[in-house]
Amino acid sequence: MPKRDTTLSKFGQNVRKHREAKGLTQEGLSEAAGLDRTYVSDIERGTRNAGIKNVARLAKALGISAAKLVEGLGA
């Protein structure tokens, strides 16, 4: 099993935190963002690197800024 990237893991944690705060399921978030549920699941598990367009789609679906979604990722 490949080592997880801590940046991807932290981003996934941020997505999950905001999704749960909005009371959304992964399916609900994926539908709102126009993404596949398995893609959202992979992001939350830190196994998928989301492109900037998809970061923006997730943020919009969550009603937050993309900056808020990537908060704390630091270099």
N, C-alpha and C positions, 0 to 999 in steps of 0.2 A: 504494500500500500504506500503510495507516494506521501511524502511529508506535506502537511498543509501549510500554505502560506499564511503567515499571521495577519497580513493586510487583508487577504480575502476572508479569513475567519472573522476579523473584527467588522468588516463591511457586512458580512452575513448576520452577525449579531445585531448590528444597527438596524438592518432591514427587519429582522424578526421582532426586535423591541418595538419599532414603530408600527409594524403590522398588528401585533398583539394589542398595542395601545389603542388602535383604531377598531379593535374587535373584528378584524378580518381573518379569514382562513387563508392558507396559501392559494387555494383555488379562487377565492374572492379577489385577492390582490392580483393574481395572474390575469384574471378576466378584466379587472379595472385598468391594468397596465398593457393589456394586449399581448401578454407573454404566455408561454406554456407553463403549466403548474410545475412540471419537473425542472424547468429552468429556475424558477423561484426557489424550489427545494434545494437545488444544487448551490445556488447563491447563498442561501441561509446556512448550508453546511460548510461553506468555504471551499467548495470544490470547483466552482465556476467563476471565471473572471468576467464580470459584466462590462460591456462596452459603455462608453459615455452616453450614447443614445438611450440605452436601456436603464442606466442610472437615472437619467432624466425622466423616463417613463415611470419608473418605480416611485420616484419622488413625487411626481404629479399625482399618481394614483393614491399616494399616502397623504397628499395635501401638505407636503413640506418642501423645503428647498433641497436641491441636490447637495448644497453645502452642508445642510443639516444631516443628510444621509451619510456623508463621508466624514463627518466630524470624528476627530480622535484617531484618524488613520495615520497621520504623521509619517514622515519618511523613515 
